[in-house]
Amino acid sequence: MPSLSMSTVSFDNEGTIVNLGKSKKSELAESCKIINVSETASCNDVPVLRRAAMDYLARREHSLFELLQKLGKKFPDTDKELLLEVLEVLKSENLQSDERFTESYVRYRKSRGFAYSHIRADLSGRRVSDSLINKHLLLDDEQWQVMADQLVIKKLRHQAPPSYGSKLHRKITRFLQARGFASVEIKKALEKHLL
């Protein structure tokens, strides 16, 4: 492993390299993974890019588009094609999977009380393919109605039953719409509790 003499390297206040002897540039390129460089540095070293992507994947599943965005922000001067190559290798090794991401994202968002329309919009924003969304997110899932019913009960826990068109009725309707529930599901969930 090459070692760099600190006398040939100059740093600014943020730890970014500003002056480097010409003979040391190749050594720096080989060892940029062991030098503490600024978080927004450019590095065309594949192991560094791979490690950064693996760090994101270790925390949670990510879509390919999300990883590309995050790595692009962390390494803004790095060639986008190189980032794509690194991510394609991770995908071929099954370390990154849009299918796994979609499955876990749908499960998580459902557990947080979000419904079909909201989850679908989120997944589309993360550039997940329609075929994967349709595979893991079902429009006619019976759970949507159960979830809407539970949310209405929770919202009305310490309240008197609302009348149709009342302020509380409109408030709960807007809340359920924002969560992505269909109007039919909202109507069924609320009509059980109306005066």
Biotite code that builds the C-alpha atoms (Angstrom):
import biotite.structure as struc

atoms = struc.array([
    struc.Atom([0.000, 0.000, 0.000], chain_id="A", res_id=1, res_name="MET", atom_name="CA", element="C"),
    struc.Atom([1.484, 3.399, -0.961], chain_id="A", res_id=2, res_name="PRO", atom_name="CA", element="C"),
    struc.Atom([2.189, 5.888, 1.761], chain_id="A", res_id=3, res_name="SER", atom_name="CA", element="C"),
    struc.Atom([1.950, 9.627, 1.291], chain_id="A", res_id=4, res_name="LEU", atom_name="CA", element="C"),
    struc.Atom([4.253, 12.058, 2.908], chain_id="A", res_id=5, res_name="SER", atom_name="CA", element="C"),
    struc.Atom([2.179, 14.823, 4.430], chain_id="A", res_id=6, res_name="MET", atom_name="CA", element="C"),
    struc.Atom([4.881, 17.306, 3.463], chain_id="A", res_id=7, res_name="SER", atom_name="CA", element="C"),
    struc.Atom([3.872, 16.936, -0.208], chain_id="A", res_id=8, res_name="THR", atom_name="CA", element="C"),
    struc.Atom([0.169, 17.513, 0.472], chain_id="A", res_id=9, res_name="VAL", atom_name="CA", element="C"),
    struc.Atom([-1.590, 20.763, 1.421], chain_id="A", res_id=10, res_name="SER", atom_name="CA", element="C"),
    struc.Atom([-5.096, 20.935, 2.870], chain_id="A", res_id=11, res_name="PHE", atom_name="CA", element="C"),
    struc.Atom([-7.555, 23.804, 3.250], chain_id="A", res_id=12, res_name="ASP", atom_name="CA", element="C"),
    struc.Atom([-9.583, 24.439, 6.449], chain_id="A", res_id=13, res_name="ASN", atom_name="CA", element="C"),
    struc.Atom([-12.178, 21.790, 5.530], chain_id="A", res_id=14, res_name="GLU", atom_name="CA", element="C"),
    struc.Atom([-9.642, 19.036, 4.911], chain_id="A", res_id=15, res_name="GLY", atom_name="CA", element="C"),
    struc.Atom([-9.819, 19.219, 1.119], chain_id="A", res_id=16, res_name="THR", atom_name="CA", element="C"),
    struc.Atom([-6.549, 18.648, -0.751], chain_id="A", res_id=17, res_name="ILE", atom_name="CA", element="C"),
    struc.Atom([-5.450, 21.864, -2.460], chain_id="A", res_id=18, res_name="VAL", atom_name="CA", element="C"),
    struc.Atom([-1.828, 21.191, -3.414], chain_id="A", res_id=19, res_name="ASN", atom_name="CA", element="C"),
    struc.Atom([-0.270, 17.885, -4.282], chain_id="A", res_id=20, res_name="LEU", atom_name="CA", element="C"),
    struc.Atom([3.086, 17.088, -5.809], chain_id="A", res_id=21, res_name="GLY", atom_name="CA", element="C"),
    struc.Atom([2.826, 15.623, -9.339], chain_id="A", res_id=22, res_name="LYS", atom_name="CA", element="C"),
    struc.Atom([4.602, 12.416, -8.399], chain_id="A", res_id=23, res_name="SER", atom_name="CA", element="C"),
    struc.Atom([2.121, 11.760, -5.618], chain_id="A", res_id=24, res_name="LYS", atom_name="CA", element="C"),
    struc.Atom([-1.089, 12.061, -7.677], chain_id="A", res_id=25, res_name="LYS", atom_name="CA", element="C"),
    struc.Atom([-1.085, 8.401, -8.730], chain_id="A", res_id=26, res_name="SER", atom_name="CA", element="C"),
    struc.Atom([-0.427, 7.307, -5.148], chain_id="A", res_id=27, res_name="GLU", atom_name="CA", element="C"),
    struc.Atom([-3.355, 9.403, -3.978], chain_id="A", res_id=28, res_name="LEU", atom_name="CA", element="C"),
    struc.Atom([-5.679, 7.877, -6.563], chain_id="A", res_id=29, res_name="ALA", atom_name="CA", element="C"),
    struc.Atom([-4.726, 4.392, -5.351], chain_id="A", res_id=30, res_name="GLU", atom_name="CA", element="C"),
    struc.Atom([-5.133, 5.219, -1.701], chain_id="A", res_id=31, res_name="SER", atom_name="CA", element="C"),
    struc.Atom([-8.047, 7.659, -1.682], chain_id="A", res_id=32, res_name="CYS", atom_name="CA", element="C"),
    struc.Atom([-10.037, 5.123, 0.301], chain_id="A", res_id=33, res_name="LYS", atom_name="CA", element="C"),
    struc.Atom([-7.682, 5.429, 3.286], chain_id="A", res_id=34, res_name="ILE", atom_name="CA", element="C"),
    struc.Atom([-7.256, 9.205, 3.308], chain_id="A", res_id=35, res_name="ILE", atom_name="CA", element="C"),
    struc.Atom([-9.936, 11.151, 5.122], chain_id="A", res_id=36, res_name="ASN", atom_name="CA", element="C"),
    struc.Atom([-11.194, 13.413, 2.338], chain_id="A", res_id=37, res_name="VAL", atom_name="CA", element="C"),
    struc.Atom([-14.199, 15.731, 2.379], chain_id="A", res_id=38, res_name="SER", atom_name="CA", element="C"),
    struc.Atom([-17.635, 13.998, 2.179], chain_id="A", res_id=39, res_name="GLU", atom_name="CA", element="C"),
    struc.Atom([-18.390, 15.721, -1.129], chain_id="A", res_id=40, res_name="THR", atom_name="CA", element="C"),
    struc.Atom([-15.106, 14.758, -2.749], chain_id="A", res_id=41, res_name="ALA", atom_name="CA", element="C"),
    struc.Atom([-14.848, 13.336, -6.215], chain_id="A", res_id=42, res_name="SER", atom_name="CA", element="C"),
    struc.Atom([-13.385, 9.875, -6.341], chain_id="A", res_id=43, res_name="CYS", atom_name="CA", element="C"),
    struc.Atom([-13.294, 7.626, -9.365], chain_id="A", res_id=44, res_name="ASN", atom_name="CA", element="C"),
    struc.Atom([-12.091, 4.725, -7.253], chain_id="A", res_id=45, res_name="ASP", atom_name="CA", element="C"),
    struc.Atom([-14.599, 1.895, -7.662], chain_id="A", res_id=46, res_name="VAL", atom_name="CA", element="C"),
    struc.Atom([-14.005, 0.347, -4.204], chain_id="A", res_id=47, res_name="PRO", atom_name="CA", element="C"),
    struc.Atom([-14.769, 3.691, -2.543], chain_id="A", res_id=48, res_name="VAL", atom_name="CA", element="C"),
    struc.Atom([-17.989, 4.100, -4.531], chain_id="A", res_id=49, res_name="LEU", atom_name="CA", element="C"),
    struc.Atom([-18.961, 0.497, -3.852], chain_id="A", res_id=50, res_name="ARG", atom_name="CA", element="C"),
    struc.Atom([-18.332, 0.895, -0.122], chain_id="A", res_id=51, res_name="ARG", atom_name="CA", element="C"),
    struc.Atom([-20.437, 4.074, -0.003], chain_id="A", res_id=52, res_name="ALA", atom_name="CA", element="C"),
    struc.Atom([-23.300, 2.287, -1.783], chain_id="A", res_id=53, res_name="ALA", atom_name="CA", element="C"),
    struc.Atom([-22.969, -0.700, 0.560], chain_id="A", res_id=54, res_name="MET", atom_name="CA", element="C"),
    struc.Atom([-23.129, 1.647, 3.564], chain_id="A", res_id=55, res_name="ASP", atom_name="CA", element="C"),
    struc.Atom([-26.489, 2.956, 2.323], chain_id="A", res_id=56, res_name="TYR", atom_name="CA", element="C"),
    struc.Atom([-27.749, -0.566, 1.658], chain_id="A", res_id=57, res_name="LEU", atom_name="CA", element="C"),
    struc.Atom([-26.662, -1.733, 5.108], chain_id="A", res_id=58, res_name="ALA", atom_name="CA", element="C"),
    struc.Atom([-29.064, 0.772, 6.680], chain_id="A", res_id=59, res_name="ARG", atom_name="CA", element="C"),
    struc.Atom([-32.094, -0.146, 4.550], chain_id="A", res_id=60, res_name="ARG", atom_name="CA", element="C"),
    struc.Atom([-33.121, -1.277, 1.077], chain_id="A", res_id=61, res_name="GLU", atom_name="CA", element="C"),
    struc.Atom([-32.835, 1.411, -1.623], chain_id="A", res_id=62, res_name="HIS", atom_name="CA", element="C"),
    struc.Atom([-34.092, 1.610, -5.174], chain_id="A", res_id=63, res_name="SER", atom_name="CA", element="C"),
    struc.Atom([-31.438, 1.890, -7.879], chain_id="A", res_id=64, res_name="LEU", atom_name="CA", element="C"),
    struc.Atom([-32.546, 5.478, -8.541], chain_id="A", res_id=65, res_name="PHE", atom_name="CA", element="C"),
    struc.Atom([-32.253, 6.436, -4.843], chain_id="A", res_id=66, res_name="GLU", atom_name="CA", element="C"),
    struc.Atom([-28.720, 5.038, -4.623], chain_id="A", res_id=67, res_name="LEU", atom_name="CA", element="C"),
    struc.Atom([-27.707, 6.863, -7.782], chain_id="A", res_id=68, res_name="LEU", atom_name="CA", element="C"),
    struc.Atom([-29.084, 10.123, -6.339], chain_id="A", res_id=69, res_name="GLN", atom_name="CA", element="C"),
    struc.Atom([-27.355, 9.669, -2.972], chain_id="A", res_id=70, res_name="LYS", atom_name="CA", element="C"),
    struc.Atom([-23.998, 8.731, -4.486], chain_id="A", res_id=71, res_name="LEU", atom_name="CA", element="C"),
    struc.Atom([-24.311, 11.621, -6.942], chain_id="A", res_id=72, res_name="GLY", atom_name="CA", element="C"),
    struc.Atom([-24.710, 14.020, -4.001], chain_id="A", res_id=73, res_name="LYS", atom_name="CA", element="C"),
    struc.Atom([-21.860, 12.480, -2.039], chain_id="A", res_id=74, res_name="LYS", atom_name="CA", element="C"),
    struc.Atom([-19.518, 12.426, -5.038], chain_id="A", res_id=75, res_name="PHE", atom_name="CA", element="C"),
    struc.Atom([-20.797, 15.257, -7.280], chain_id="A", res_id=76, res_name="PRO", atom_name="CA", element="C"),
    struc.Atom([-17.821, 15.330, -9.648], chain_id="A", res_id=77, res_name="ASP", atom_name="CA", element="C"),
    struc.Atom([-17.795, 11.590, -10.281], chain_id="A", res_id=78, res_name="THR", atom_name="CA", element="C"),
    struc.Atom([-18.839, 10.389, -13.724], chain_id="A", res_id=79, res_name="ASP", atom_name="CA", element="C"),
    struc.Atom([-22.470, 9.221, -13.655], chain_id="A", res_id=80, res_name="LYS", atom_name="CA", element="C"),
    struc.Atom([-21.663, 6.266, -15.909], chain_id="A", res_id=81, res_name="GLU", atom_name="CA", element="C"),
    struc.Atom([-19.114, 5.023, -13.387], chain_id="A", res_id=82, res_name="LEU", atom_name="CA", element="C"),
    struc.Atom([-21.718, 5.268, -10.632], chain_id="A", res_id=83, res_name="LEU", atom_name="CA", element="C"),
    struc.Atom([-24.153, 3.291, -12.800], chain_id="A", res_id=84, res_name="LEU", atom_name="CA", element="C"),
    struc.Atom([-21.521, 0.617, -13.452], chain_id="A", res_id=85, res_name="GLU", atom_name="CA", element="C"),
    struc.Atom([-20.881, 0.214, -9.711], chain_id="A", res_id=86, res_name="VAL", atom_name="CA", element="C"),
    struc.Atom([-24.622, -0.036, -9.022], chain_id="A", res_id=87, res_name="LEU", atom_name="CA", element="C"),
    struc.Atom([-25.155, -2.535, -11.844], chain_id="A", res_id=88, res_name="GLU", atom_name="CA", element="C"),
    struc.Atom([-22.489, -4.786, -10.303], chain_id="A", res_id=89, res_name="VAL", atom_name="CA", element="C"),
    struc.Atom([-24.250, -4.572, -6.928], chain_id="A", res_id=90, res_name="LEU", atom_name="CA", element="C"),
    struc.Atom([-27.519, -5.400, -8.665], chain_id="A", res_id=91, res_name="LYS", atom_name="CA", element="C"),
    struc.Atom([-25.999, -8.406, -10.472], chain_id="A", res_id=92, res_name="SER", atom_name="CA", element="C"),
    struc.Atom([-24.663, -9.666, -7.116], chain_id="A", res_id=93, res_name="GLU", atom_name="CA", element="C"),
    struc.Atom([-28.204, -9.284, -5.689], chain_id="A", res_id=94, res_name="ASN", atom_name="CA", element="C"),
    struc.Atom([-26.976, -6.802, -3.088], chain_id="A", res_id=95, res_name="LEU", atom_name="CA", element="C"),
    struc.Atom([-29.306, -4.162, -4.497], chain_id="A", res_id=96, res_name="GLN", atom_name="CA", element="C"),
    struc.Atom([-32.761, -5.178, -5.632], chain_id="A", res_id=97, res_name="SER", atom_name="CA", element="C"),
    struc.Atom([-35.651, -2.955, -6.672], chain_id="A", res_id=98, res_name="ASP", atom_name="CA", element="C"),
    struc.Atom([-37.964, -5.899, -5.999], chain_id="A", res_id=99, res_name="GLU", atom_name="CA", element="C"),
    struc.Atom([-36.797, -6.271, -2.393], chain_id="A", res_id=100, res_name="ARG", atom_name="CA", element="C"),
    struc.Atom([-36.979, -2.513, -1.959], chain_id="A", res_id=101, res_name="PHE", atom_name="CA", element="C"),
    struc.Atom([-40.554, -2.407, -3.295], chain_id="A", res_id=102, res_name="THR", atom_name="CA", element="C"),
    struc.Atom([-41.683, -5.281, -1.098], chain_id="A", res_id=103, res_name="GLU", atom_name="CA", element="C"),
    struc.Atom([-40.189, -3.804, 2.082], chain_id="A", res_id=104, res_name="SER", atom_name="CA", element="C"),
    struc.Atom([-41.361, -0.271, 1.260], chain_id="A", res_id=105, res_name="TYR", atom_name="CA", element="C"),
    struc.Atom([-44.963, -1.380, 0.704], chain_id="A", res_id=106, res_name="VAL", atom_name="CA", element="C"),
    struc.Atom([-44.943, -3.382, 3.939], chain_id="A", res_id=107, res_name="ARG", atom_name="CA", element="C"),
    struc.Atom([-43.461, -0.483, 5.925], chain_id="A", res_id=108, res_name="TYR", atom_name="CA", element="C"),
    struc.Atom([-45.779, 2.202, 4.550], chain_id="A", res_id=109, res_name="ARG", atom_name="CA", element="C"),
    struc.Atom([-48.855, 0.014, 5.115], chain_id="A", res_id=110, res_name="LYS", atom_name="CA", element="C"),
    struc.Atom([-47.772, -0.473, 8.716], chain_id="A", res_id=111, res_name="SER", atom_name="CA", element="C"),
    struc.Atom([-47.615, 3.328, 9.062], chain_id="A", res_id=112, res_name="ARG", atom_name="CA", element="C"),
    struc.Atom([-51.215, 3.753, 7.855], chain_id="A", res_id=113, res_name="GLY", atom_name="CA", element="C"),
    struc.Atom([-50.679, 4.795, 4.244], chain_id="A", res_id=114, res_name="PHE", atom_name="CA", element="C"),
    struc.Atom([-52.848, 3.455, 1.440], chain_id="A", res_id=115, res_name="ALA", atom_name="CA", element="C"),
    struc.Atom([-52.603, 2.550, -2.230], chain_id="A", res_id=116, res_name="TYR", atom_name="CA", element="C"),
    struc.Atom([-52.472, 5.971, -3.928], chain_id="A", res_id=117, res_name="SER", atom_name="CA", element="C"),
    struc.Atom([-49.897, 7.411, -1.544], chain_id="A", res_id=118, res_name="HIS", atom_name="CA", element="C"),
    struc.Atom([-47.596, 4.378, -1.661], chain_id="A", res_id=119, res_name="ILE", atom_name="CA", element="C"),
    struc.Atom([-47.863, 4.120, -5.441], chain_id="A", res_id=120, res_name="ARG", atom_name="CA", element="C"),
    struc.Atom([-46.905, 7.795, -5.869], chain_id="A", res_id=121, res_name="ALA", atom_name="CA", element="C"),
    struc.Atom([-43.926, 7.360, -3.527], chain_id="A", res_id=122, res_name="ASP", atom_name="CA", element="C"),
    struc.Atom([-42.667, 4.308, -5.426], chain_id="A", res_id=123, res_name="LEU", atom_name="CA", element="C"),
    struc.Atom([-43.101, 6.043, -8.784], chain_id="A", res_id=124, res_name="SER", atom_name="CA", element="C"),
    struc.Atom([-41.100, 8.973, -7.429], chain_id="A", res_id=125, res_name="GLY", atom_name="CA", element="C"),
    struc.Atom([-38.318, 6.521, -6.602], chain_id="A", res_id=126, res_name="ARG", atom_name="CA", element="C"),
    struc.Atom([-38.459, 5.300, -10.224], chain_id="A", res_id=127, res_name="ARG", atom_name="CA", element="C"),
    struc.Atom([-39.620, 1.780, -9.411], chain_id="A", res_id=128, res_name="VAL", atom_name="CA", element="C"),
    struc.Atom([-41.092, 0.063, -12.488], chain_id="A", res_id=129, res_name="SER", atom_name="CA", element="C"),
    struc.Atom([-44.868, -0.234, -12.824], chain_id="A", res_id=130, res_name="ASP", atom_name="CA", element="C"),
    struc.Atom([-44.591, -4.014, -13.081], chain_id="A", res_id=131, res_name="SER", atom_name="CA", element="C"),
    struc.Atom([-42.897, -4.230, -9.660], chain_id="A", res_id=132, res_name="LEU", atom_name="CA", element="C"),
    struc.Atom([-45.391, -1.809, -8.130], chain_id="A", res_id=133, res_name="ILE", atom_name="CA", element="C"),
    struc.Atom([-48.319, -3.841, -9.500], chain_id="A", res_id=134, res_name="ASN", atom_name="CA", element="C"),
    struc.Atom([-46.756, -7.052, -8.208], chain_id="A", res_id=135, res_name="LYS", atom_name="CA", element="C"),
    struc.Atom([-46.399, -5.865, -4.601], chain_id="A", res_id=136, res_name="HIS", atom_name="CA", element="C"),
    struc.Atom([-49.146, -3.243, -4.291], chain_id="A", res_id=137, res_name="LEU", atom_name="CA", element="C"),
    struc.Atom([-52.697, -4.390, -4.938], chain_id="A", res_id=138, res_name="LEU", atom_name="CA", element="C"),
    struc.Atom([-55.521, -1.923, -5.531], chain_id="A", res_id=139, res_name="LEU", atom_name="CA", element="C"),
    struc.Atom([-58.199, -4.393, -4.383], chain_id="A", res_id=140, res_name="ASP", atom_name="CA", element="C"),
    struc.Atom([-56.385, -5.414, -1.191], chain_id="A", res_id=141, res_name="ASP", atom_name="CA", element="C"),
    struc.Atom([-58.986, -5.929, 1.570], chain_id="A", res_id=142, res_name="GLU", atom_name="CA", element="C"),
    struc.Atom([-56.554, -4.448, 4.074], chain_id="A", res_id=143, res_name="GLN", atom_name="CA", element="C"),
    struc.Atom([-57.154, -0.912, 2.771], chain_id="A", res_id=144, res_name="TRP", atom_name="CA", element="C"),
    struc.Atom([-60.688, -0.892, 4.169], chain_id="A", res_id=145, res_name="GLN", atom_name="CA", element="C"),
    struc.Atom([-59.575, -2.392, 7.490], chain_id="A", res_id=146, res_name="VAL", atom_name="CA", element="C"),
    struc.Atom([-56.848, 0.257, 7.775], chain_id="A", res_id=147, res_name="MET", atom_name="CA", element="C"),
    struc.Atom([-59.303, 3.078, 6.973], chain_id="A", res_id=148, res_name="ALA", atom_name="CA", element="C"),
    struc.Atom([-61.721, 1.763, 9.617], chain_id="A", res_id=149, res_name="ASP", atom_name="CA", element="C"),
    struc.Atom([-58.945, 1.615, 12.226], chain_id="A", res_id=150, res_name="GLN", atom_name="CA", element="C"),
    struc.Atom([-57.754, 5.148, 11.445], chain_id="A", res_id=151, res_name="LEU", atom_name="CA", element="C"),
    struc.Atom([-61.302, 6.556, 11.749], chain_id="A", res_id=152, res_name="VAL", atom_name="CA", element="C"),
    struc.Atom([-61.765, 4.799, 15.111], chain_id="A", res_id=153, res_name="ILE", atom_name="CA", element="C"),
    struc.Atom([-58.446, 6.203, 16.292], chain_id="A", res_id=154, res_name="LYS", atom_name="CA", element="C"),
    struc.Atom([-59.355, 9.739, 15.154], chain_id="A", res_id=155, res_name="LYS", atom_name="CA", element="C"),
    struc.Atom([-62.762, 9.559, 16.855], chain_id="A", res_id=156, res_name="LEU", atom_name="CA", element="C"),
    struc.Atom([-61.528, 7.965, 20.086], chain_id="A", res_id=157, res_name="ARG", atom_name="CA", element="C"),
    struc.Atom([-62.194, 10.958, 22.333], chain_id="A", res_id=158, res_name="HIS", atom_name="CA", element="C"),
    struc.Atom([-64.728, 12.736, 20.121], chain_id="A", res_id=159, res_name="GLN", atom_name="CA", element="C"),
    struc.Atom([-68.479, 12.674, 19.755], chain_id="A", res_id=160, res_name="ALA", atom_name="CA", element="C"),
    struc.Atom([-69.667, 10.993, 16.519], chain_id="A", res_id=161, res_name="PRO", atom_name="CA", element="C"),
    struc.Atom([-69.634, 13.571, 13.713], chain_id="A", res_id=162, res_name="PRO", atom_name="CA", element="C"),
    struc.Atom([-72.550, 14.481, 11.486], chain_id="A", res_id=163, res_name="SER", atom_name="CA", element="C"),
    struc.Atom([-72.260, 14.371, 7.715], chain_id="A", res_id=164, res_name="TYR", atom_name="CA", element="C"),
    struc.Atom([-70.507, 17.515, 6.404], chain_id="A", res_id=165, res_name="GLY", atom_name="CA", element="C"),
    struc.Atom([-69.422, 18.691, 9.851], chain_id="A", res_id=166, res_name="SER", atom_name="CA", element="C"),
    struc.Atom([-65.981, 20.177, 10.436], chain_id="A", res_id=167, res_name="LYS", atom_name="CA", element="C"),
    struc.Atom([-64.762, 16.917, 12.031], chain_id="A", res_id=168, res_name="LEU", atom_name="CA", element="C"),
    struc.Atom([-66.190, 14.853, 9.153], chain_id="A", res_id=169, res_name="HIS", atom_name="CA", element="C"),
    struc.Atom([-64.368, 17.006, 6.591], chain_id="A", res_id=170, res_name="ARG", atom_name="CA", element="C"),
    struc.Atom([-61.155, 16.924, 8.630], chain_id="A", res_id=171, res_name="LYS", atom_name="CA", element="C"),
    struc.Atom([-61.091, 13.120, 8.818], chain_id="A", res_id=172, res_name="ILE", atom_name="CA", element="C"),
    struc.Atom([-61.986, 12.869, 5.125], chain_id="A", res_id=173, res_name="THR", atom_name="CA", element="C"),
    struc.Atom([-59.048, 15.111, 4.175], chain_id="A", res_id=174, res_name="ARG", atom_name="CA", element="C"),
    struc.Atom([-56.756, 13.126, 6.472], chain_id="A", res_id=175, res_name="PHE", atom_name="CA", element="C"),
    struc.Atom([-57.701, 9.823, 4.823], chain_id="A", res_id=176, res_name="LEU", atom_name="CA", element="C"),
    struc.Atom([-57.381, 11.322, 1.334], chain_id="A", res_id=177, res_name="GLN", atom_name="CA", element="C"),
    struc.Atom([-53.879, 12.536, 2.176], chain_id="A", res_id=178, res_name="ALA", atom_name="CA", element="C"),
    struc.Atom([-53.031, 9.011, 3.327], chain_id="A", res_id=179, res_name="ARG", atom_name="CA", element="C"),
    struc.Atom([-54.020, 7.686, -0.113], chain_id="A", res_id=180, res_name="GLY", atom_name="CA", element="C"),
    struc.Atom([-57.364, 6.014, 0.590], chain_id="A", res_id=181, res_name="PHE", atom_name="CA", element="C"),
    struc.Atom([-59.982, 5.794, -2.154], chain_id="A", res_id=182, res_name="ALA", atom_name="CA", element="C"),
    struc.Atom([-63.207, 7.773, -1.715], chain_id="A", res_id=183, res_name="SER", atom_name="CA", element="C"),
    struc.Atom([-65.230, 4.518, -1.456], chain_id="A", res_id=184, res_name="VAL", atom_name="CA", element="C"),
    struc.Atom([-63.031, 3.322, 1.418], chain_id="A", res_id=185, res_name="GLU", atom_name="CA", element="C"),
    struc.Atom([-63.324, 6.682, 3.174], chain_id="A", res_id=186, res_name="ILE", atom_name="CA", element="C"),
    struc.Atom([-67.102, 6.729, 2.792], chain_id="A", res_id=187, res_name="LYS", atom_name="CA", element="C"),
    struc.Atom([-67.486, 3.177, 4.168], chain_id="A", res_id=188, res_name="LYS", atom_name="CA", element="C"),
    struc.Atom([-65.165, 3.885, 7.090], chain_id="A", res_id=189, res_name="ALA", atom_name="CA", element="C"),
    struc.Atom([-66.971, 7.097, 8.078], chain_id="A", res_id=190, res_name="LEU", atom_name="CA", element="C"),
    struc.Atom([-70.591, 6.124, 7.542], chain_id="A", res_id=191, res_name="GLU", atom_name="CA", element="C"),
    struc.Atom([-70.453, 3.662, 10.460], chain_id="A", res_id=192, res_name="LYS", atom_name="CA", element="C"),
    struc.Atom([-69.727, 6.560, 12.833], chain_id="A", res_id=193, res_name="HIS", atom_name="CA", element="C"),
    struc.Atom([-71.964, 9.351, 11.529], chain_id="A", res_id=194, res_name="LEU", atom_name="CA", element="C"),
    struc.Atom([-74.933, 10.637, 13.563], chain_id="A", res_id=195, res_name="LEU", atom_name="CA", element="C"),
])
